[in-house]
Amino acid sequence: MSLLDKAERHLGRFAIPNLTLYLVMGQAFVLLGTLLGRIDLKYFVLLPVLATHGEWWRVFSFLLMPPPPGMFGYVFVAFAWYIFYLMGNALEGTWGAFRYNLFLLVGFALTVGAAFLSPLSAATNAFMAGSVFLAFAYLNPDFELAIFFILPVKIKWLALLTWALYAVSFVRGDGPVRFQILASVGNFLLFFGHDLWLAVRYRKRAIARQIEQRTREEEPRHICHVCGKTDLSHPQLDFRYCSKCAGDQCYCPEHIQNHAHVVSADEVKAG
């Protein structure tokens, strides 16, 4: 039994089912309060320097930050919630509530830890949601997602695009962005690193087997014992084996009747 199995056995009863739904409902409540002028989103941003000066709730409230509307407005927010719920619910169905809770908890801990490395910079839950997306895409690479409910695209291509954007942001971004990316990727690797390592090993072995098989296919089956002609260099020739020679000695048509017979060591001793 693995360490994770033991943890689930002892702590599984504390897992929260449908956690994704609760997070989406919490974000929707915060957004509604913002639109009604009752909630100020600035109090939900994770700003470590303020969290260490009495505003401790920021360590948790950033989880309820709704996605930014962006250029598509609140249609994008609704779509982002739909995707997050769809994928989070699928992960919980695959792993179970405990392991999915643990995935989010580890992502939360890494995100908060990364934020405190740059206490003057604000952090959000965007990269945590990104880790859920990458985990779902890894487990369901051929799942088709209708972008804005219209354009069907396989999730693996969107995941590759996300990895590429992470790489560009890591190279061009500042320290806080890099820390957040490392937190998100670290969460993914903690859960899938072993599987990725096994996949790489399997791939290397598969490639080695293919090379070996190709090498065997490229080797000649028949080689003339006298002149060295082969069925690959001279495919038109009819190679034969001499029954009087010791071992399986092959000869081309020119030498099958014109060669010195090969004798075994026992025949040489018998003289």
MOGI-V227950 format. One record per residue. N is the residue number from 1. RES is the residue in one letter. SS is DSSP state (H for helix, E for strand, C for the rest). PSI is psi in whole degrees, 0 to 359 (* if undefined). NEAR is the number of other C-alpha atoms within 10 Angstrom. Layout:
n->N res->RES ss->SS psi->PSI near->NEAR
n->N res->RES ss->SS psi->PSI near->NEAR
//
This chain:
n->1 res->M ss->C psi->129 near->5
n->2 res->S ss->C psi->167 near->7
n->3 res->L ss->H psi->322 near->8
n->4 res->L ss->H psi->321 near->11
n->5 res->D ss->H psi->319 near->12
n->6 res->K ss->H psi->319 near->11
n->7 res->A ss->H psi->319 near->12
n->8 res->E ss->H psi->325 near->18
n->9 res->R ss->H psi->321 near->11
n->10 res->H ss->H psi->331 near->9
n->11 res->L ss->H psi->359 near->11
n->12 res->G ss->H psi->331 near->16
n->13 res->R ss->H psi->345 near->10
n->14 res->F ss->H psi->356 near->11
n->15 res->A ss->C psi->148 near->16
n->16 res->I ss->C psi->110 near->13
n->17 res->P ss->C psi->152 near->15
n->18 res->N ss->C psi->38 near->16
n->19 res->L ss->H psi->325 near->18
n->20 res->T ss->H psi->318 near->22
n->21 res->L ss->H psi->318 near->17
n->22 res->Y ss->H psi->322 near->14
n->23 res->L ss->H psi->317 near->18
n->24 res->V ss->H psi->317 near->21
n->25 res->M ss->H psi->320 near->15
n->26 res->G ss->H psi->318 near->17
n->27 res->Q ss->H psi->322 near->20
n->28 res->A ss->H psi->321 near->19
n->29 res->F ss->H psi->317 near->16
n->30 res->V ss->H psi->318 near->21
n->31 res->L ss->H psi->318 near->22
n->32 res->L ss->H psi->317 near->14
n->33 res->G ss->H psi->326 near->14
n->34 res->T ss->H psi->316 near->13
n->35 res->L ss->H psi->329 near->11
n->36 res->L ss->C psi->358 near->9
n->37 res->G ss->C psi->16 near->9
n->38 res->R ss->C psi->344 near->11
n->39 res->I ss->C psi->137 near->15
n->40 res->D ss->C psi->117 near->12
n->41 res->L ss->H psi->340 near->16
n->42 res->K ss->H psi->339 near->11
n->43 res->Y ss->H psi->357 near->15
n->44 res->F ss->C psi->351 near->20
n->45 res->V ss->C psi->138 near->23
n->46 res->L ss->E psi->101 near->30
n->47 res->L ss->E psi->99 near->25
n->48 res->P ss->H psi->323 near->23
n->49 res->V ss->H psi->326 near->17
n->50 res->L ss->H psi->327 near->17
n->51 res->A ss->H psi->328 near->16
n->52 res->T ss->C psi->355 near->13
n->53 res->H ss->C psi->38 near->8
n->54 res->G ss->C psi->336 near->9
n->55 res->E ss->C psi->60 near->14
n->56 res->W ss->C psi->336 near->15
n->57 res->W ss->C psi->340 near->14
n->58 res->R ss->H psi->333 near->20
n->59 res->V ss->H psi->334 near->22
n->60 res->F ss->H psi->327 near->13
n->61 res->S ss->H psi->337 near->19
n->62 res->F ss->H psi->340 near->24
n->63 res->L ss->H psi->337 near->21
n->64 res->L ss->H psi->9 near->22
n->65 res->M ss->C psi->121 near->24
n->66 res->P ss->C psi->157 near->26
n->67 res->P ss->C psi->147 near->20
n->68 res->P ss->C psi->141 near->14
n->69 res->P ss->C psi->322 near->13
n->70 res->G ss->H psi->198 near->10
n->71 res->M ss->H psi->341 near->8
n->72 res->F ss->H psi->2 near->9
n->73 res->G ss->C psi->209 near->10
n->74 res->Y ss->H psi->351 near->13
n->75 res->V ss->H psi->320 near->13
n->76 res->F ss->H psi->321 near->16
n->77 res->V ss->H psi->314 near->18
n->78 res->A ss->H psi->319 near->17
n->79 res->F ss->H psi->319 near->15
n->80 res->A ss->H psi->319 near->19
n->81 res->W ss->H psi->318 near->22
n->82 res->Y ss->H psi->314 near->14
n->83 res->I ss->H psi->316 near->17
n->84 res->F ss->H psi->316 near->21
n->85 res->Y ss->H psi->316 near->20
n->86 res->L ss->H psi->311 near->15
n->87 res->M ss->H psi->320 near->21
n->88 res->G ss->H psi->319 near->24
n->89 res->N ss->H psi->323 near->21
n->90 res->A ss->H psi->319 near->16
n->91 res->L ss->H psi->319 near->23
n->92 res->E ss->H psi->323 near->19
n->93 res->G ss->H psi->328 near->12
n->94 res->T ss->H psi->314 near->13
n->95 res->W ss->H psi->330 near->13
n->96 res->G ss->C psi->160 near->16
n->97 res->A ss->H psi->320 near->22
n->98 res->F ss->H psi->311 near->20
n->99 res->R ss->H psi->326 near->20
n->100 res->Y ss->H psi->318 near->25
n->101 res->N ss->H psi->318 near->23
n->102 res->L ss->H psi->321 near->15
n->103 res->F ss->H psi->314 near->22
n->104 res->L ss->H psi->323 near->19
n->105 res->L ss->H psi->317 near->14
n->106 res->V ss->H psi->317 near->20
n->107 res->G ss->H psi->320 near->25
n->108 res->F ss->H psi->312 near->22
n->109 res->A ss->H psi->317 near->14
n->110 res->L ss->H psi->322 near->21
n->111 res->T ss->H psi->314 near->27
n->112 res->V ss->H psi->316 near->23
n->113 res->G ss->H psi->318 near->15
n->114 res->A ss->H psi->324 near->22
n->115 res->A ss->H psi->321 near->25
n->116 res->F ss->H psi->350 near->21
n->117 res->L ss->H psi->339 near->14
n->118 res->S ss->H psi->75 near->17
n->119 res->P ss->C psi->341 near->17
n->120 res->L ss->C psi->358 near->14
n->121 res->S ss->C psi->143 near->16
n->122 res->A ss->E psi->148 near->16
n->123 res->A ss->E psi->150 near->23
n->124 res->T ss->C psi->185 near->22
n->125 res->N ss->C psi->11 near->21
n->126 res->A ss->H psi->316 near->18
n->127 res->F ss->H psi->334 near->21
n->128 res->M ss->H psi->315 near->25
n->129 res->A ss->H psi->325 near->21
n->130 res->G ss->H psi->323 near->20
n->131 res->S ss->H psi->326 near->22
n->132 res->V ss->H psi->317 near->24
n->133 res->F ss->H psi->313 near->21
n->134 res->L ss->H psi->323 near->23
n->135 res->A ss->H psi->315 near->21
n->136 res->F ss->H psi->316 near->23
n->137 res->A ss->H psi->325 near->20
n->138 res->Y ss->H psi->320 near->15
n->139 res->L ss->H psi->337 near->14
n->140 res->N ss->C psi->65 near->16
n->141 res->P ss->C psi->333 near->16
n->142 res->D ss->C psi->8 near->13
n->143 res->F ss->C psi->132 near->14
n->144 res->E ss->E psi->127 near->14
n->145 res->L ss->E psi->129 near->16
n->146 res->A ss->E psi->105 near->12
n->147 res->I ss->E psi->120 near->11
n->148 res->F ss->C psi->34 near->12
n->149 res->F ss->C psi->18 near->8
n->150 res->I ss->C psi->300 near->8
n->151 res->L ss->E psi->114 near->9
n->152 res->P ss->E psi->129 near->12
n->153 res->V ss->E psi->138 near->14
n->154 res->K ss->E psi->138 near->15
n->155 res->I ss->H psi->333 near->21
n->156 res->K ss->H psi->329 near->20
n->157 res->W ss->H psi->323 near->14
n->158 res->L ss->H psi->325 near->16
n->159 res->A ss->H psi->317 near->19
n->160 res->L ss->H psi->320 near->13
n->161 res->L ss->H psi->320 near->12
n->162 res->T ss->H psi->315 near->15
n->163 res->W ss->H psi->319 near->15
n->164 res->A ss->H psi->318 near->12
n->165 res->L ss->H psi->323 near->12
n->166 res->Y ss->H psi->317 near->21
n->167 res->A ss->H psi->316 near->14
n->168 res->V ss->H psi->316 near->11
n->169 res->S ss->H psi->325 near->14
n->170 res->F ss->H psi->322 near->18
n->171 res->V ss->H psi->317 near->11
n->172 res->R ss->H psi->341 near->11
n->173 res->G ss->C psi->171 near->14
n->174 res->D ss->C psi->184 near->10
n->175 res->G ss->H psi->310 near->14
n->176 res->P ss->H psi->319 near->20
n->177 res->V ss->H psi->318 near->22
n->178 res->R ss->H psi->319 near->18
n->179 res->F ss->H psi->319 near->21
n->180 res->Q ss->H psi->321 near->25
n->181 res->I ss->H psi->316 near->24
n->182 res->L ss->H psi->324 near->18
n->183 res->A ss->H psi->316 near->25
n->184 res->S ss->H psi->312 near->26
n->185 res->V ss->H psi->323 near->20
n->186 res->G ss->H psi->319 near->18
n->187 res->N ss->H psi->316 near->25
n->188 res->F ss->H psi->315 near->21
n->189 res->L ss->H psi->328 near->15
n->190 res->L ss->H psi->327 near->12
n->191 res->F ss->H psi->334 near->15
n->192 res->F ss->H psi->359 near->14
n->193 res->G ss->H psi->316 near->13
n->194 res->H ss->H psi->317 near->11
n->195 res->D ss->H psi->320 near->11
n->196 res->L ss->H psi->320 near->12
n->197 res->W ss->H psi->317 near->11
n->198 res->L ss->H psi->321 near->11
n->199 res->A ss->H psi->320 near->12
n->200 res->V ss->H psi->317 near->12
n->201 res->R ss->H psi->317 near->12
n->202 res->Y ss->H psi->319 near->12
n->203 res->R ss->H psi->319 near->12
n->204 res->K ss->H psi->318 near->12
n->205 res->R ss->H psi->321 near->12
n->206 res->A ss->H psi->319 near->12
n->207 res->I ss->H psi->318 near->12
n->208 res->A ss->H psi->319 near->12
n->209 res->R ss->H psi->321 near->12
n->210 res->Q ss->H psi->318 near->12
n->211 res->I ss->H psi->318 near->12
n->212 res->E ss->H psi->317 near->12
n->213 res->Q ss->H psi->318 near->12
n->214 res->R ss->H psi->323 near->11
n->215 res->T ss->H psi->318 near->10
n->216 res->R ss->H psi->322 near->11
n->217 res->E ss->H psi->330 near->10
n->218 res->E ss->H psi->347 near->10
n->219 res->E ss->C psi->141 near->13
n->220 res->P ss->C psi->145 near->12
n->221 res->R ss->C psi->331 near->12
n->222 res->H ss->C psi->130 near->20
n->223 res->I ss->E psi->125 near->20
n->224 res->C ss->C psi->128 near->20
n->225 res->H ss->C psi->340 near->18
n->226 res->V ss->C psi->304 near->16
n->227 res->C ss->C psi->346 near->11
n->228 res->G ss->C psi->6 near->12
n->229 res->K ss->C psi->147 near->19
n->230 res->T ss->E psi->167 near->20
n->231 res->D ss->C psi->345 near->17
n->232 res->L ss->C psi->319 near->14
n->233 res->S ss->C psi->331 near->11
n->234 res->H ss->C psi->73 near->11
n->235 res->P ss->C psi->343 near->11
n->236 res->Q ss->C psi->346 near->8
n->237 res->L ss->C psi->150 near->14
n->238 res->D ss->C psi->100 near->12
n->239 res->F ss->C psi->143 near->21
n->240 res->R ss->E psi->166 near->17
n->241 res->Y ss->E psi->140 near->16
n->242 res->C ss->C psi->126 near->16
n->243 res->S ss->C psi->344 near->11
n->244 res->K ss->C psi->346 near->11
n->245 res->C ss->C psi->146 near->15
n->246 res->A ss->C psi->136 near->13
n->247 res->G ss->C psi->184 near->12
n->248 res->D ss->C psi->90 near->13
n->249 res->Q ss->C psi->123 near->19
n->250 res->C ss->E psi->146 near->23
n->251 res->Y ss->E psi->148 near->25
n->252 res->C ss->C psi->170 near->24
n->253 res->P ss->C psi->329 near->13
n->254 res->E ss->C psi->329 near->14
n->255 res->H ss->C psi->0 near->16
n->256 res->I ss->C psi->329 near->18
n->257 res->Q ss->C psi->0 near->10
n->258 res->N ss->C psi->76 near->11
n->259 res->H ss->C psi->157 near->13
n->260 res->A ss->C psi->128 near->10
n->261 res->H ss->C psi->141 near->12
n->262 res->V ss->C psi->129 near->15
n->263 res->V ss->C psi->154 near->12
n->264 res->S ss->C psi->168 near->12
n->265 res->A ss->H psi->324 near->10
n->266 res->D ss->H psi->321 near->8
n->267 res->E ss->H psi->325 near->10
n->268 res->V ss->H psi->319 near->8
n->269 res->K ss->H psi->322 near->7
n->270 res->A ss->H psi->338 near->7
n->271 res->G ss->C psi->* near->6
//
